[in-house]
Amino acid sequence: VKDMKLELDRPSAASASPASTKAIRLYVDKAGDTYLDGEPIRIWLIQSKLRELLKAASQPSVLVVTDEGVPAGKLIEVVDQARLAGAQNVGVATQKEAGTG
């Protein structure tokens, strides 16, 4: 992910399509660390920070961009936090979907 200078090895999918550039992006790297707006964020802070961002967003959507090696449990935890924050749509990005938004 070039805009944040993070090295993510994202899995690919045959059904991939470009993601909305209006979606709020959460990143999970190989170490399982999470980032929001390019800044590291602890898992327990995601919900409150996202809630603030979603209030101002024209589309209440969150895109989780993740490394291929991230455990499923970590990914589920991040997706759950986004849903609890009020995101109506939560997607997981593949290499083709993530884009540079």
N, CA, C and O of each residue as an XYZ file, in Angstrom:
404
protein
N       0.868     -1.162      0.000
C       0.000      0.000      0.000
C       0.907      1.214      0.000
O       1.464      1.582      1.034
N       1.051      1.816     -1.123
C       2.035      2.872     -1.307
C       1.724      4.146     -0.543
O       2.643      4.814     -0.068
N       0.448      4.502     -0.411
C       0.101      5.764      0.238
C       0.444      5.777      1.725
O       0.546      6.853      2.316
N       0.622      4.618      2.340
C       0.939      4.565      3.763
C       2.328      3.993      4.013
O       2.742      3.860      5.165
N       3.044      3.658      2.960
C       4.377      3.070      3.083
C       4.363      1.790      3.901
O       5.296      1.519      4.658
N       3.309      1.006      3.749
C       3.212     -0.294      4.395
C       3.428     -1.364      3.346
O       2.951     -1.242      2.218
N       4.135     -2.397      3.707
C       4.350     -3.510      2.801
C       3.330     -4.594      3.127
O       3.485     -5.315      4.113
N       2.290     -4.715      2.307
C       1.266     -5.727      2.518
C       1.287     -6.706      1.359
O       1.338     -6.305      0.196
N       1.249     -7.973      1.675
C       1.174     -9.026      0.680
C      -0.264     -9.508      0.658
O      -0.611    -10.465      1.349
N      -1.099     -8.853     -0.128
C      -2.523     -9.131     -0.123
C      -2.855    -10.333     -0.982
O      -2.258    -10.528     -2.040
N      -3.813    -11.148     -0.528
C      -4.257    -12.261     -1.357
C      -5.048    -11.732     -2.544
O      -5.571    -10.619     -2.495
N      -5.137    -12.509     -3.593
C      -5.919    -12.082     -4.755
C      -7.170    -12.943     -4.863
O      -7.254    -14.016     -4.265
N      -8.138    -12.459     -5.632
C      -9.377    -13.203     -5.844
C      -9.794    -13.051     -7.294
O      -9.635    -11.986     -7.890
N     -10.326    -14.120     -7.854
C     -10.751    -14.099     -9.246
C     -11.945    -13.173     -9.454
O     -12.127    -12.640    -10.548
N     -12.759    -12.976     -8.423
C     -13.970    -12.161     -8.541
C     -13.755    -10.716     -8.127
O     -14.724     -9.995     -7.889
N     -12.510    -10.278     -8.037
C     -12.208     -8.935     -7.548
C     -12.721     -7.856     -8.485
O     -12.739     -8.015     -9.706
N     -13.139     -6.747     -7.873
C     -13.532     -5.555     -8.621
C     -13.051     -4.357     -7.817
O     -12.878     -4.467     -6.604
N     -12.828     -3.200     -8.468
C     -12.295     -2.038     -7.756
C     -13.198     -1.598     -6.608
O     -14.423     -1.607     -6.731
N     -12.585     -1.217     -5.499
C     -13.322     -0.753     -4.333
C     -13.624      0.734     -4.458
O     -12.934      1.466     -5.167
N     -14.661      1.164     -3.761
C     -15.005      2.572     -3.716
C     -13.879      3.361     -3.061
O     -13.327      2.942     -2.044
N     -13.546      4.495     -3.642
C     -12.514      5.334     -3.037
C     -13.068      6.091     -1.836
O     -12.306      6.726     -1.107
N     -14.389      6.034     -1.617
C     -14.993      6.728     -0.492
C     -14.999      5.886      0.778
O     -15.308      6.398      1.854
N     -14.667      4.615      0.671
C     -14.659      3.748      1.842
C     -13.502      4.127      2.766
O     -12.407      4.454      2.308
N     -13.761      4.078      4.063
C     -12.716      4.290      5.058
C     -11.885      3.016      5.092
O     -12.434      1.915      5.149
N     -10.569      3.160      5.059
C      -9.702      1.992      4.995
C      -8.993      1.717      6.320
O      -8.395      2.600      6.934
N      -9.087      0.470      6.726
C      -8.338     -0.061      7.857
C      -7.311     -1.025      7.278
O      -7.632     -1.786      6.366
N      -6.111     -1.010      7.777
C      -5.054     -1.883      7.275
C      -4.593     -2.807      8.389
O      -4.462     -2.390      9.540
N      -4.346     -4.069      8.040
C      -3.787     -5.041      8.969
C      -2.545     -5.620      8.306
O      -2.630     -6.212      7.230
N      -1.380     -5.448      8.953
C      -0.138     -5.926      8.336
C       0.214     -7.342      8.800
O      -0.522     -7.955      9.573
N       1.347     -7.849      8.315
C       1.762     -9.226      8.609
C       1.889     -9.502     10.095
O       1.637    -10.619     10.546
N       2.275     -8.500     10.850
C       2.440     -8.669     12.297
C       1.101     -8.613     13.038
O       1.048     -8.848     14.245
N       0.016     -8.300     12.311
C      -1.296     -8.190     12.937
C      -1.577     -6.809     13.487
O      -2.582     -6.602     14.166
N      -0.683     -5.844     13.196
C      -0.900     -4.469     13.649
C      -1.933     -3.799     12.754
O      -1.972     -4.053     11.551
N      -2.768     -2.945     13.336
C      -3.823     -2.272     12.589
C      -3.510     -0.788     12.439
O      -2.884     -0.171     13.302
N      -3.968     -0.232     11.310
C      -3.722      1.171     10.985
C      -5.017      1.789     10.467
O      -5.778      1.151      9.739
N      -5.250      3.029     10.850
C      -6.392      3.807     10.370
C      -5.856      5.167      9.956
O      -5.215      5.848     10.757
N      -6.104      5.567      8.737
C      -5.576      6.829      8.204
C      -4.056      6.901      8.320
O      -3.498      7.968      8.577
N      -3.393      5.769      8.131
C      -1.941      5.749      8.147
C      -1.307      5.748      9.522
O      -0.083      5.710      9.645
N      -2.126      5.789     10.553
C      -1.626      5.814     11.922
C      -1.931      4.493     12.622
O      -3.024      3.948     12.467
N      -0.976      3.976     13.388
C      -1.250      2.752     14.149
C      -2.417      2.977     15.106
O      -2.553      4.051     15.692
N      -3.252      1.961     15.256
C      -4.396      2.059     16.162
C      -4.586      0.722     16.868
O      -4.500     -0.338     16.248
N      -4.843      0.785     18.151
C      -5.094     -0.424     18.930
C      -6.499     -0.923     18.621
O      -7.389     -0.136     18.297
N      -6.692     -2.227     18.723
C      -7.968     -2.843     18.360
C      -9.131     -2.254     19.169
O     -10.229     -2.090     18.638
N      -8.899     -1.939     20.441
C      -9.984     -1.430     21.285
C     -10.341      0.026     20.995
O     -11.346      0.523     21.504
N      -9.535      0.718     20.184
C      -9.848      2.099     19.815
C     -10.524      2.214     18.449
O     -11.055      3.268     18.100
N     -10.501      1.133     17.684
C     -11.044      1.183     16.318
C     -12.500      1.628     16.321
O     -12.880      2.506     15.546
N     -13.313      1.035     17.180
C     -14.743      1.328     17.179
C     -15.038      2.812     17.401
O     -15.837      3.394     16.668
N     -14.409      3.431     18.397
C     -14.700      4.839     18.682
C     -14.177      5.756     17.570
O     -14.861      6.705     17.186
N     -12.980      5.487     17.050
C     -12.425      6.323     15.977
C     -13.251      6.192     14.699
O     -13.528      7.187     14.030
N     -13.642      4.964     14.365
C     -14.451      4.756     13.163
C     -15.818      5.409     13.287
O     -16.340      5.955     12.315
N     -16.394      5.356     14.470
C     -17.709      5.966     14.681
C     -17.668      7.452     14.323
O     -18.587      7.971     13.690
N     -16.593      8.130     14.733
C     -16.427      9.553     14.414
C     -16.298      9.759     12.903
O     -16.939     10.643     12.335
N     -15.470      8.942     12.259
C     -15.262      9.072     10.814
C     -16.518      8.740     10.016
O     -16.804      9.385      9.007
N     -17.261      7.744     10.464
C     -18.468      7.329      9.748
C     -19.565      8.388      9.806
O     -20.365      8.502      8.877
N     -19.608      9.163     10.890
C     -20.605     10.233     11.000
C     -20.423     11.266      9.892
O     -21.400     11.807      9.375
N     -19.178     11.537      9.531
C     -18.879     12.548      8.520
C     -18.818     11.973      7.105
O     -18.741     12.730      6.138
N     -18.852     10.660      6.972
C     -18.691     10.021      5.659
C     -19.994     10.049      4.865
O     -21.081      9.912      5.426
N     -19.868     10.228      3.547
C     -21.050     10.196      2.691
C     -21.544      8.760      2.503
O     -22.736      8.528      2.299
N     -20.625      7.805      2.573
C     -20.980      6.388      2.510
C     -20.431      5.705      3.762
O     -19.221      5.736      3.989
N     -21.290      5.087      4.582
C     -20.797      4.428      5.799
C     -20.166      3.074      5.491
O     -20.655      2.033      5.932
N     -19.071      3.101      4.727
C     -18.405      1.879      4.297
C     -16.978      1.831      4.812
O     -16.296      2.851      4.903
N     -16.538      0.612      5.150
C     -15.173      0.391      5.612
C     -14.576     -0.730      4.772
O     -15.226     -1.742      4.512
N     -13.339     -0.537      4.356
C     -12.610     -1.545      3.609
C     -11.408     -1.971      4.444
O     -10.580     -1.137      4.809
N     -11.308     -3.258      4.746
C     -10.188     -3.788      5.516
C      -9.193     -4.376      4.510
O      -9.493     -5.350      3.819
N      -8.018     -3.775      4.441
C      -6.956     -4.239      3.550
C      -5.995     -5.035      4.408
O      -5.446     -4.520      5.382
N      -5.795     -6.286      4.047
C      -5.046     -7.174      4.922
C      -3.993     -7.984      4.189
O      -4.119     -8.291      3.004
N      -2.955     -8.318      4.932
C      -1.919     -9.207      4.420
C      -2.469    -10.620      4.286
O      -3.406    -11.004      4.986
N      -1.877    -11.380      3.385
C      -2.303    -12.762      3.172
C      -2.077    -13.625      4.407
O      -2.844    -14.555      4.654
N      -1.047    -13.336      5.183
C      -0.712    -14.155      6.343
C      -1.421    -13.793      7.632
O      -1.139    -14.397      8.667
N      -2.331    -12.830      7.610
C      -3.034    -12.418      8.829
C      -4.010    -13.525      9.250
O      -4.801    -13.990      8.430
N      -3.961    -13.951     10.527
C      -4.876    -14.995     10.995
C      -6.337    -14.561     10.858
O      -6.668    -13.387     11.021
N      -7.192    -15.522     10.558
C      -8.615    -15.239     10.381
C      -9.217    -14.592     11.616
O     -10.077    -13.719     11.501
N      -8.779    -15.007     12.790
C      -9.314    -14.432     14.027
C      -9.059    -12.942     14.137
O      -9.924    -12.196     14.596
N      -7.879    -12.499     13.720
C      -7.541    -11.070     13.752
C      -8.407    -10.312     12.763
O      -8.915     -9.236     13.078
N      -8.579    -10.863     11.567
C      -9.406    -10.227     10.552
C     -10.851    -10.099     11.034
O     -11.472     -9.049     10.865
N     -11.377    -11.144     11.624
C     -12.754    -11.117     12.136
C     -12.900    -10.072     13.234
O     -13.908     -9.368     13.296
N     -11.906     -9.972     14.090
C     -11.931     -8.987     15.175
C     -12.007     -7.564     14.617
O     -12.777     -6.746     15.121
N     -11.224     -7.264     13.592
C     -11.211     -5.930     12.986
C     -12.546     -5.660     12.277
O     -13.105     -4.571     12.409
N     -13.054     -6.639     11.531
C     -14.345     -6.485     10.844
C     -15.464     -6.261     11.862
O     -16.332     -5.415     11.645
N     -15.455     -7.001     12.963
C     -16.473     -6.822     14.005
C     -16.433     -5.415     14.587
O     -17.480     -4.810     14.816
N     -15.237     -4.892     14.829
C     -15.119     -3.534     15.368
C     -15.714     -2.514     14.389
O     -16.373     -1.562     14.808
N     -15.482     -2.711     13.101
C     -16.036     -1.795     12.095
C     -17.564     -1.864     12.086
O     -18.233     -0.835     11.997
N     -18.103     -3.054     12.178
C     -19.571     -3.201     12.200
C     -20.168     -2.580     13.456
O     -21.196     -1.907     13.392
N     -19.525     -2.805     14.594
C     -20.008     -2.237     15.855
C     -19.935     -0.711     15.857
O     -20.681     -0.052     16.581
N     -19.039     -0.154     15.048
C     -18.917      1.307     14.947
C     -20.033      1.905     14.093
O     -20.226      3.120     14.089
N     -20.767      1.058     13.372
C     -21.882      1.553     12.567
C     -21.682      1.479     11.070
O     -22.502      2.010     10.321
N     -20.625      0.843     10.609
C     -20.411      0.711      9.170
C     -21.490     -0.192      8.586
O     -21.699     -1.306      9.065
N     -22.178      0.292      7.547
C     -23.214     -0.504      6.904
C     -22.616     -1.546      5.980
O     -23.176     -2.629      5.811
N     -21.480     -1.223      5.380
C     -20.793     -2.146      4.485
C     -19.356     -2.282      4.941
O     -18.638     -1.291      5.071
N     -18.938     -3.521      5.184
C     -17.550     -3.789      5.554
C     -17.027     -4.831      4.581
O     -17.554     -5.941      4.496
N     -15.973     -4.456      3.841
C     -15.396     -5.377      2.875
C     -13.964     -5.686      3.243
O     -13.320     -4.951      3.991
N     -13.476     -6.792      2.702
C     -12.079     -7.167      2.855
C     -11.451     -7.085      1.485
O     -11.921     -7.712      0.535
N     -10.379     -6.305      1.385
C      -9.758     -6.039      0.094
C      -8.838     -7.171     -0.329
O      -8.102     -7.744      0.475
N      -8.905     -7.467     -1.607
C      -7.901     -8.323     -2.235
C      -6.945     -7.413     -2.979
O      -7.135     -6.197     -3.008
N      -5.941     -7.982     -3.567
C      -4.932     -7.170     -4.263
C      -5.562     -6.322     -5.361
O      -5.190     -5.159     -5.520
N      -6.500     -6.870     -6.118
C      -7.122     -6.117     -7.211
C      -8.116     -5.073     -6.704
O      -8.319     -4.047     -7.352
N      -8.734     -5.327     -5.557
C      -9.761     -4.426     -5.045
C      -9.226     -3.197     -4.336
O      -9.827     -2.125     -4.415
N      -8.111     -3.336     -3.649
C      -7.673     -2.305     -2.698
C      -7.476     -0.944     -3.322
O      -7.866      0.054     -2.717
N      -6.896     -0.853     -4.488
C      -6.674      0.450     -5.110
C      -5.803      1.342     -4.254
O      -5.057      0.858     -3.403
N      -5.891      2.633     -4.474
C      -5.051      3.585     -3.736
C      -5.874      4.617     -2.997
O      -5.344      5.669     -2.640
N      -7.163      4.359     -2.752
C      -8.039      5.337     -2.133
C      -7.647      5.676     -0.764
O      -8.303      6.494     -0.119
